[in-house]
């Protein structure tokens, strides 16, 4: 009988919600911080929209980035690991989709 843990068992233990390792928690924390940064970029990008420098077609991307930032903040204050992961996943999806939409609209309309 072998007492060595396989690589797959080690990854499962480190990424499980009950036994999450500090390294995995740190990656989740940094991803939430990047989503918050995308939310700030979305807020700042509203200024050129109001000034008329960027097409209003970029507004949904700004809104998605702001929503992603809010969800990233909720991932920080979530009480459990499962809730933080759920908020973090949606935060990443919203931030990336919003940034992609904003980038495409500004590059195609400028």
Secondary structure as GFF3:
##gff-version 3
##sequence-region A 1 110
A	DSSP	alpha_helix	7	15	.	.	.	ID=ss1
A	DSSP	alpha_helix	22	51	.	.	.	ID=ss2
A	DSSP	three_ten_helix	56	58	.	.	.	ID=ss3
A	DSSP	alpha_helix	59	77	.	.	.	ID=ss4
A	DSSP	alpha_helix	81	109	.	.	.	ID=ss5
###
